[in-house]
Amino acid sequence: MIRVLRVFWYSFWLICPACQRGRMFRSLFTMNVRCPTCSMVYERDSGEVSGGMAINTALLCLIAIGGAVMAVTTTIPTGQLLLGVATIMILFGVFFYRHARALWVGILLLAGTINEDV
């Protein structure tokens, strides 16, 4: 359990979960192919990015459900609520993108799809 928490912790902070030193992203939206420190390959196949997108989409759905609950339970005007929830969803989707991809790399590492020993 400690290993799982450690991998998710480092992945969330965009640090290589294998060596805990290398940065996973070289720019705002460009992920390194390999860890600059330990050379672990982050994505071996082109379709592996879809897991990060699934994490991001699931969290965006939770935000939308929260907005729907607020629409039913509060007296906030619908137009303002829709504008607020849409703004939050767009900003969250853009800024959580890197973290979702990094968390997916952590999941792949824990599942054994990505090897630490490269």
Chimera marker file (.cmm) of the C-alpha trace (Angstrom):
<marker_set name="trace">
<marker id="1" x="0.000" y="0.000" z="0.000" r="1" g="1" b="0" radius="0.5"/>
<marker id="2" x="2.901" y="2.338" z="0.739" r="1" g="1" b="0" radius="0.5"/>
<marker id="3" x="4.227" y="1.802" z="-2.799" r="1" g="1" b="0" radius="0.5"/>
<marker id="4" x="0.846" y="2.675" z="-4.306" r="1" g="1" b="0" radius="0.5"/>
<marker id="5" x="0.619" y="5.900" z="-2.314" r="1" g="1" b="0" radius="0.5"/>
<marker id="6" x="4.219" y="6.788" z="-3.170" r="1" g="1" b="0" radius="0.5"/>
<marker id="7" x="3.649" y="6.238" z="-6.903" r="1" g="1" b="0" radius="0.5"/>
<marker id="8" x="0.465" y="8.329" z="-6.910" r="1" g="1" b="0" radius="0.5"/>
<marker id="9" x="2.103" y="11.078" z="-4.830" r="1" g="1" b="0" radius="0.5"/>
<marker id="10" x="5.048" y="11.502" z="-7.178" r="1" g="1" b="0" radius="0.5"/>
<marker id="11" x="2.847" y="11.121" z="-10.275" r="1" g="1" b="0" radius="0.5"/>
<marker id="12" x="0.473" y="13.820" z="-9.064" r="1" g="1" b="0" radius="0.5"/>
<marker id="13" x="3.386" y="16.213" z="-8.583" r="1" g="1" b="0" radius="0.5"/>
<marker id="14" x="4.631" y="15.389" z="-12.126" r="1" g="1" b="0" radius="0.5"/>
<marker id="15" x="7.774" y="13.653" z="-10.888" r="1" g="1" b="0" radius="0.5"/>
<marker id="16" x="8.857" y="10.287" z="-12.270" r="1" g="1" b="0" radius="0.5"/>
<marker id="17" x="7.236" y="7.649" z="-10.044" r="1" g="1" b="0" radius="0.5"/>
<marker id="18" x="10.096" y="5.193" z="-10.678" r="1" g="1" b="0" radius="0.5"/>
<marker id="19" x="13.118" y="7.259" z="-9.625" r="1" g="1" b="0" radius="0.5"/>
<marker id="20" x="11.372" y="10.140" z="-7.783" r="1" g="1" b="0" radius="0.5"/>
<marker id="21" x="13.723" y="12.672" z="-9.401" r="1" g="1" b="0" radius="0.5"/>
<marker id="22" x="13.000" y="13.232" z="-13.096" r="1" g="1" b="0" radius="0.5"/>
<marker id="23" x="10.394" y="15.669" z="-14.374" r="1" g="1" b="0" radius="0.5"/>
<marker id="24" x="7.625" y="14.096" z="-16.463" r="1" g="1" b="0" radius="0.5"/>
<marker id="25" x="6.847" y="17.191" z="-18.559" r="1" g="1" b="0" radius="0.5"/>
<marker id="26" x="9.289" y="19.393" z="-20.446" r="1" g="1" b="0" radius="0.5"/>
<marker id="27" x="6.745" y="22.160" z="-21.100" r="1" g="1" b="0" radius="0.5"/>
<marker id="28" x="3.161" y="22.993" z="-20.234" r="1" g="1" b="0" radius="0.5"/>
<marker id="29" x="1.561" y="20.328" z="-22.434" r="1" g="1" b="0" radius="0.5"/>
<marker id="30" x="4.522" y="18.283" z="-23.714" r="1" g="1" b="0" radius="0.5"/>
<marker id="31" x="5.314" y="15.110" z="-21.833" r="1" g="1" b="0" radius="0.5"/>
<marker id="32" x="8.833" y="13.723" z="-21.996" r="1" g="1" b="0" radius="0.5"/>
<marker id="33" x="9.080" y="10.437" z="-23.861" r="1" g="1" b="0" radius="0.5"/>
<marker id="34" x="11.565" y="9.164" z="-21.275" r="1" g="1" b="0" radius="0.5"/>
<marker id="35" x="12.494" y="10.182" z="-17.771" r="1" g="1" b="0" radius="0.5"/>
<marker id="36" x="15.540" y="12.472" z="-18.029" r="1" g="1" b="0" radius="0.5"/>
<marker id="37" x="17.021" y="10.796" z="-14.935" r="1" g="1" b="0" radius="0.5"/>
<marker id="38" x="16.286" y="7.055" z="-15.129" r="1" g="1" b="0" radius="0.5"/>
<marker id="39" x="15.248" y="6.756" z="-18.824" r="1" g="1" b="0" radius="0.5"/>
<marker id="40" x="11.960" y="4.990" z="-18.028" r="1" g="1" b="0" radius="0.5"/>
<marker id="41" x="9.649" y="5.208" z="-21.056" r="1" g="1" b="0" radius="0.5"/>
<marker id="42" x="6.396" y="6.904" z="-19.997" r="1" g="1" b="0" radius="0.5"/>
<marker id="43" x="4.272" y="5.862" z="-22.962" r="1" g="1" b="0" radius="0.5"/>
<marker id="44" x="5.308" y="2.829" z="-24.963" r="1" g="1" b="0" radius="0.5"/>
<marker id="45" x="2.265" y="2.829" z="-27.244" r="1" g="1" b="0" radius="0.5"/>
<marker id="46" x="0.415" y="5.749" z="-28.815" r="1" g="1" b="0" radius="0.5"/>
<marker id="47" x="-2.968" y="4.738" z="-27.343" r="1" g="1" b="0" radius="0.5"/>
<marker id="48" x="-1.806" y="4.934" z="-23.744" r="1" g="1" b="0" radius="0.5"/>
<marker id="49" x="-2.701" y="8.619" z="-23.574" r="1" g="1" b="0" radius="0.5"/>
<marker id="50" x="-6.393" y="7.663" z="-23.539" r="1" g="1" b="0" radius="0.5"/>
<marker id="51" x="-6.173" y="6.567" z="-19.890" r="1" g="1" b="0" radius="0.5"/>
<marker id="52" x="-5.214" y="10.071" z="-18.814" r="1" g="1" b="0" radius="0.5"/>
<marker id="53" x="-8.062" y="11.473" z="-20.853" r="1" g="1" b="0" radius="0.5"/>
<marker id="54" x="-10.438" y="9.034" z="-19.126" r="1" g="1" b="0" radius="0.5"/>
<marker id="55" x="-9.286" y="10.230" z="-15.694" r="1" g="1" b="0" radius="0.5"/>
<marker id="56" x="-9.796" y="13.857" z="-16.732" r="1" g="1" b="0" radius="0.5"/>
<marker id="57" x="-13.224" y="13.106" z="-18.230" r="1" g="1" b="0" radius="0.5"/>
<marker id="58" x="-14.391" y="11.230" z="-15.136" r="1" g="1" b="0" radius="0.5"/>
<marker id="59" x="-13.467" y="14.134" z="-12.879" r="1" g="1" b="0" radius="0.5"/>
<marker id="60" x="-15.162" y="16.599" z="-15.238" r="1" g="1" b="0" radius="0.5"/>
<marker id="61" x="-18.316" y="14.476" z="-15.061" r="1" g="1" b="0" radius="0.5"/>
<marker id="62" x="-18.202" y="14.683" z="-11.265" r="1" g="1" b="0" radius="0.5"/>
<marker id="63" x="-18.005" y="18.470" z="-11.510" r="1" g="1" b="0" radius="0.5"/>
<marker id="64" x="-20.996" y="18.465" z="-13.887" r="1" g="1" b="0" radius="0.5"/>
<marker id="65" x="-22.974" y="16.252" z="-11.504" r="1" g="1" b="0" radius="0.5"/>
<marker id="66" x="-22.119" y="18.649" z="-8.670" r="1" g="1" b="0" radius="0.5"/>
<marker id="67" x="-23.435" y="21.504" z="-10.800" r="1" g="1" b="0" radius="0.5"/>
<marker id="68" x="-26.648" y="19.592" z="-11.490" r="1" g="1" b="0" radius="0.5"/>
<marker id="69" x="-27.127" y="18.941" z="-7.781" r="1" g="1" b="0" radius="0.5"/>
<marker id="70" x="-26.564" y="22.621" z="-7.080" r="1" g="1" b="0" radius="0.5"/>
<marker id="71" x="-29.154" y="23.524" z="-9.734" r="1" g="1" b="0" radius="0.5"/>
<marker id="72" x="-31.761" y="21.440" z="-7.931" r="1" g="1" b="0" radius="0.5"/>
<marker id="73" x="-30.871" y="22.329" z="-4.339" r="1" g="1" b="0" radius="0.5"/>
<marker id="74" x="-29.990" y="26.033" z="-4.483" r="1" g="1" b="0" radius="0.5"/>
<marker id="75" x="-31.688" y="29.203" z="-5.618" r="1" g="1" b="0" radius="0.5"/>
<marker id="76" x="-28.814" y="30.332" z="-7.830" r="1" g="1" b="0" radius="0.5"/>
<marker id="77" x="-30.168" y="31.461" z="-11.210" r="1" g="1" b="0" radius="0.5"/>
<marker id="78" x="-29.705" y="28.733" z="-13.820" r="1" g="1" b="0" radius="0.5"/>
<marker id="79" x="-27.846" y="30.933" z="-16.294" r="1" g="1" b="0" radius="0.5"/>
<marker id="80" x="-25.278" y="32.015" z="-13.718" r="1" g="1" b="0" radius="0.5"/>
<marker id="81" x="-24.880" y="28.458" z="-12.461" r="1" g="1" b="0" radius="0.5"/>
<marker id="82" x="-24.346" y="27.104" z="-15.980" r="1" g="1" b="0" radius="0.5"/>
<marker id="83" x="-21.802" y="29.800" z="-16.734" r="1" g="1" b="0" radius="0.5"/>
<marker id="84" x="-19.949" y="29.129" z="-13.482" r="1" g="1" b="0" radius="0.5"/>
<marker id="85" x="-19.907" y="25.351" z="-13.866" r="1" g="1" b="0" radius="0.5"/>
<marker id="86" x="-18.873" y="25.580" z="-17.536" r="1" g="1" b="0" radius="0.5"/>
<marker id="87" x="-16.017" y="27.941" z="-16.644" r="1" g="1" b="0" radius="0.5"/>
<marker id="88" x="-14.830" y="25.653" z="-13.842" r="1" g="1" b="0" radius="0.5"/>
<marker id="89" x="-15.027" y="22.608" z="-16.116" r="1" g="1" b="0" radius="0.5"/>
<marker id="90" x="-13.014" y="24.264" z="-18.888" r="1" g="1" b="0" radius="0.5"/>
<marker id="91" x="-10.319" y="25.563" z="-16.543" r="1" g="1" b="0" radius="0.5"/>
<marker id="92" x="-10.126" y="22.296" z="-14.620" r="1" g="1" b="0" radius="0.5"/>
<marker id="93" x="-9.954" y="20.246" z="-17.819" r="1" g="1" b="0" radius="0.5"/>
<marker id="94" x="-7.080" y="22.303" z="-19.176" r="1" g="1" b="0" radius="0.5"/>
<marker id="95" x="-5.045" y="22.631" z="-15.995" r="1" g="1" b="0" radius="0.5"/>
<marker id="96" x="-5.573" y="19.059" z="-14.719" r="1" g="1" b="0" radius="0.5"/>
<marker id="97" x="-4.547" y="17.532" z="-18.066" r="1" g="1" b="0" radius="0.5"/>
<marker id="98" x="-0.902" y="17.084" z="-17.064" r="1" g="1" b="0" radius="0.5"/>
<marker id="99" x="-1.805" y="15.575" z="-13.718" r="1" g="1" b="0" radius="0.5"/>
<marker id="100" x="-4.268" y="13.135" z="-15.289" r="1" g="1" b="0" radius="0.5"/>
<marker id="101" x="-1.635" y="11.919" z="-17.764" r="1" g="1" b="0" radius="0.5"/>
<marker id="102" x="0.938" y="11.600" z="-15.003" r="1" g="1" b="0" radius="0.5"/>
<marker id="103" x="-1.487" y="9.674" z="-12.796" r="1" g="1" b="0" radius="0.5"/>
<marker id="104" x="-2.144" y="7.319" z="-15.692" r="1" g="1" b="0" radius="0.5"/>
<marker id="105" x="1.598" y="6.689" z="-15.998" r="1" g="1" b="0" radius="0.5"/>
<marker id="106" x="1.561" y="5.836" z="-12.285" r="1" g="1" b="0" radius="0.5"/>
<marker id="107" x="-1.305" y="3.390" z="-12.828" r="1" g="1" b="0" radius="0.5"/>
<marker id="108" x="0.563" y="1.787" z="-15.730" r="1" g="1" b="0" radius="0.5"/>
<marker id="109" x="3.672" y="1.474" z="-13.554" r="1" g="1" b="0" radius="0.5"/>
<marker id="110" x="1.698" y="-0.191" z="-10.757" r="1" g="1" b="0" radius="0.5"/>
<marker id="111" x="-0.029" y="-2.527" z="-13.232" r="1" g="1" b="0" radius="0.5"/>
<marker id="112" x="3.332" y="-3.633" z="-14.602" r="1" g="1" b="0" radius="0.5"/>
<marker id="113" x="2.766" y="-2.284" z="-18.103" r="1" g="1" b="0" radius="0.5"/>
<marker id="114" x="5.692" y="0.131" z="-17.744" r="1" g="1" b="0" radius="0.5"/>
<marker id="115" x="8.910" y="-1.313" z="-16.359" r="1" g="1" b="0" radius="0.5"/>
<marker id="116" x="11.078" y="0.592" z="-13.911" r="1" g="1" b="0" radius="0.5"/>
<marker id="117" x="14.162" y="-1.339" z="-14.995" r="1" g="1" b="0" radius="0.5"/>
<marker id="118" x="14.851" y="0.094" z="-18.450" r="1" g="1" b="0" radius="0.5"/>
<link id1="1" id2="2" r="1" g="1" b="0" radius="0.2"/>
<link id1="2" id2="3" r="1" g="1" b="0" radius="0.2"/>
<link id1="3" id2="4" r="1" g="1" b="0" radius="0.2"/>
<link id1="4" id2="5" r="1" g="1" b="0" radius="0.2"/>
<link id1="5" id2="6" r="1" g="1" b="0" radius="0.2"/>
<link id1="6" id2="7" r="1" g="1" b="0" radius="0.2"/>
<link id1="7" id2="8" r="1" g="1" b="0" radius="0.2"/>
<link id1="8" id2="9" r="1" g="1" b="0" radius="0.2"/>
<link id1="9" id2="10" r="1" g="1" b="0" radius="0.2"/>
<link id1="10" id2="11" r="1" g="1" b="0" radius="0.2"/>
<link id1="11" id2="12" r="1" g="1" b="0" radius="0.2"/>
<link id1="12" id2="13" r="1" g="1" b="0" radius="0.2"/>
<link id1="13" id2="14" r="1" g="1" b="0" radius="0.2"/>
<link id1="14" id2="15" r="1" g="1" b="0" radius="0.2"/>
<link id1="15" id2="16" r="1" g="1" b="0" radius="0.2"/>
<link id1="16" id2="17" r="1" g="1" b="0" radius="0.2"/>
<link id1="17" id2="18" r="1" g="1" b="0" radius="0.2"/>
<link id1="18" id2="19" r="1" g="1" b="0" radius="0.2"/>
<link id1="19" id2="20" r="1" g="1" b="0" radius="0.2"/>
<link id1="20" id2="21" r="1" g="1" b="0" radius="0.2"/>
<link id1="21" id2="22" r="1" g="1" b="0" radius="0.2"/>
<link id1="22" id2="23" r="1" g="1" b="0" radius="0.2"/>
<link id1="23" id2="24" r="1" g="1" b="0" radius="0.2"/>
<link id1="24" id2="25" r="1" g="1" b="0" radius="0.2"/>
<link id1="25" id2="26" r="1" g="1" b="0" radius="0.2"/>
<link id1="26" id2="27" r="1" g="1" b="0" radius="0.2"/>
<link id1="27" id2="28" r="1" g="1" b="0" radius="0.2"/>
<link id1="28" id2="29" r="1" g="1" b="0" radius="0.2"/>
<link id1="29" id2="30" r="1" g="1" b="0" radius="0.2"/>
<link id1="30" id2="31" r="1" g="1" b="0" radius="0.2"/>
<link id1="31" id2="32" r="1" g="1" b="0" radius="0.2"/>
<link id1="32" id2="33" r="1" g="1" b="0" radius="0.2"/>
<link id1="33" id2="34" r="1" g="1" b="0" radius="0.2"/>
<link id1="34" id2="35" r="1" g="1" b="0" radius="0.2"/>
<link id1="35" id2="36" r="1" g="1" b="0" radius="0.2"/>
<link id1="36" id2="37" r="1" g="1" b="0" radius="0.2"/>
<link id1="37" id2="38" r="1" g="1" b="0" radius="0.2"/>
<link id1="38" id2="39" r="1" g="1" b="0" radius="0.2"/>
<link id1="39" id2="40" r="1" g="1" b="0" radius="0.2"/>
<link id1="40" id2="41" r="1" g="1" b="0" radius="0.2"/>
<link id1="41" id2="42" r="1" g="1" b="0" radius="0.2"/>
<link id1="42" id2="43" r="1" g="1" b="0" radius="0.2"/>
<link id1="43" id2="44" r="1" g="1" b="0" radius="0.2"/>
<link id1="44" id2="45" r="1" g="1" b="0" radius="0.2"/>
<link id1="45" id2="46" r="1" g="1" b="0" radius="0.2"/>
<link id1="46" id2="47" r="1" g="1" b="0" radius="0.2"/>
<link id1="47" id2="48" r="1" g="1" b="0" radius="0.2"/>
<link id1="48" id2="49" r="1" g="1" b="0" radius="0.2"/>
<link id1="49" id2="50" r="1" g="1" b="0" radius="0.2"/>
<link id1="50" id2="51" r="1" g="1" b="0" radius="0.2"/>
<link id1="51" id2="52" r="1" g="1" b="0" radius="0.2"/>
<link id1="52" id2="53" r="1" g="1" b="0" radius="0.2"/>
<link id1="53" id2="54" r="1" g="1" b="0" radius="0.2"/>
<link id1="54" id2="55" r="1" g="1" b="0" radius="0.2"/>
<link id1="55" id2="56" r="1" g="1" b="0" radius="0.2"/>
<link id1="56" id2="57" r="1" g="1" b="0" radius="0.2"/>
<link id1="57" id2="58" r="1" g="1" b="0" radius="0.2"/>
<link id1="58" id2="59" r="1" g="1" b="0" radius="0.2"/>
<link id1="59" id2="60" r="1" g="1" b="0" radius="0.2"/>
<link id1="60" id2="61" r="1" g="1" b="0" radius="0.2"/>
<link id1="61" id2="62" r="1" g="1" b="0" radius="0.2"/>
<link id1="62" id2="63" r="1" g="1" b="0" radius="0.2"/>
<link id1="63" id2="64" r="1" g="1" b="0" radius="0.2"/>
<link id1="64" id2="65" r="1" g="1" b="0" radius="0.2"/>
<link id1="65" id2="66" r="1" g="1" b="0" radius="0.2"/>
<link id1="66" id2="67" r="1" g="1" b="0" radius="0.2"/>
<link id1="67" id2="68" r="1" g="1" b="0" radius="0.2"/>
<link id1="68" id2="69" r="1" g="1" b="0" radius="0.2"/>
<link id1="69" id2="70" r="1" g="1" b="0" radius="0.2"/>
<link id1="70" id2="71" r="1" g="1" b="0" radius="0.2"/>
<link id1="71" id2="72" r="1" g="1" b="0" radius="0.2"/>
<link id1="72" id2="73" r="1" g="1" b="0" radius="0.2"/>
<link id1="73" id2="74" r="1" g="1" b="0" radius="0.2"/>
<link id1="74" id2="75" r="1" g="1" b="0" radius="0.2"/>
<link id1="75" id2="76" r="1" g="1" b="0" radius="0.2"/>
<link id1="76" id2="77" r="1" g="1" b="0" radius="0.2"/>
<link id1="77" id2="78" r="1" g="1" b="0" radius="0.2"/>
<link id1="78" id2="79" r="1" g="1" b="0" radius="0.2"/>
<link id1="79" id2="80" r="1" g="1" b="0" radius="0.2"/>
<link id1="80" id2="81" r="1" g="1" b="0" radius="0.2"/>
<link id1="81" id2="82" r="1" g="1" b="0" radius="0.2"/>
<link id1="82" id2="83" r="1" g="1" b="0" radius="0.2"/>
<link id1="83" id2="84" r="1" g="1" b="0" radius="0.2"/>
<link id1="84" id2="85" r="1" g="1" b="0" radius="0.2"/>
<link id1="85" id2="86" r="1" g="1" b="0" radius="0.2"/>
<link id1="86" id2="87" r="1" g="1" b="0" radius="0.2"/>
<link id1="87" id2="88" r="1" g="1" b="0" radius="0.2"/>
<link id1="88" id2="89" r="1" g="1" b="0" radius="0.2"/>
<link id1="89" id2="90" r="1" g="1" b="0" radius="0.2"/>
<link id1="90" id2="91" r="1" g="1" b="0" radius="0.2"/>
<link id1="91" id2="92" r="1" g="1" b="0" radius="0.2"/>
<link id1="92" id2="93" r="1" g="1" b="0" radius="0.2"/>
<link id1="93" id2="94" r="1" g="1" b="0" radius="0.2"/>
<link id1="94" id2="95" r="1" g="1" b="0" radius="0.2"/>
<link id1="95" id2="96" r="1" g="1" b="0" radius="0.2"/>
<link id1="96" id2="97" r="1" g="1" b="0" radius="0.2"/>
<link id1="97" id2="98" r="1" g="1" b="0" radius="0.2"/>
<link id1="98" id2="99" r="1" g="1" b="0" radius="0.2"/>
<link id1="99" id2="100" r="1" g="1" b="0" radius="0.2"/>
<link id1="100" id2="101" r="1" g="1" b="0" radius="0.2"/>
<link id1="101" id2="102" r="1" g="1" b="0" radius="0.2"/>
<link id1="102" id2="103" r="1" g="1" b="0" radius="0.2"/>
<link id1="103" id2="104" r="1" g="1" b="0" radius="0.2"/>
<link id1="104" id2="105" r="1" g="1" b="0" radius="0.2"/>
<link id1="105" id2="106" r="1" g="1" b="0" radius="0.2"/>
<link id1="106" id2="107" r="1" g="1" b="0" radius="0.2"/>
<link id1="107" id2="108" r="1" g="1" b="0" radius="0.2"/>
<link id1="108" id2="109" r="1" g="1" b="0" radius="0.2"/>
<link id1="109" id2="110" r="1" g="1" b="0" radius="0.2"/>
<link id1="110" id2="111" r="1" g="1" b="0" radius="0.2"/>
<link id1="111" id2="112" r="1" g="1" b="0" radius="0.2"/>
<link id1="112" id2="113" r="1" g="1" b="0" radius="0.2"/>
<link id1="113" id2="114" r="1" g="1" b="0" radius="0.2"/>
<link id1="114" id2="115" r="1" g="1" b="0" radius="0.2"/>
<link id1="115" id2="116" r="1" g="1" b="0" radius="0.2"/>
<link id1="116" id2="117" r="1" g="1" b="0" radius="0.2"/>
<link id1="117" id2="118" r="1" g="1" b="0" radius="0.2"/>
</marker_set>
